[in-house]
Amino acid sequence: MVTAAMIAQHFEATIKDHPKMKLREIQRRSASEMYVNVTFDCCYKAKKIVNEKTVGNYKEEFGLLWDYAYELRSKMPGSTIKMVVQRVIVDSLPYFK
């Protein structure tokens, strides 16, 4: 039995390269490459796993920008570092402009 995690692992690069890939296409490729028949629900979950992993990577990388700016300030005290961010609500997470 094939799980959504297995499909996500197998098609991770493909789904990242083509984020708007249709569920029917994932289902078709699963049949031709993995020789298994999977449901739409399983394809949906696999696509969701890959997309959540990608979004999580972006959050981690943008979080590193603050660390990088802090490191620049500590190593080069006379330099100017600007990071322009926007907040929708006062307590919300910042968005880079």
Secondary structure, DSSP 8 states (H G I E B T S, - for coil): ---HHHHHHHTHHHHHH-TT--HHHHHHHIIIII-----HHHHHHHHHHHHHHHHHHHHHHHHHHHHHHHHHHHH-TTS-----EE-SSTTS--EE-
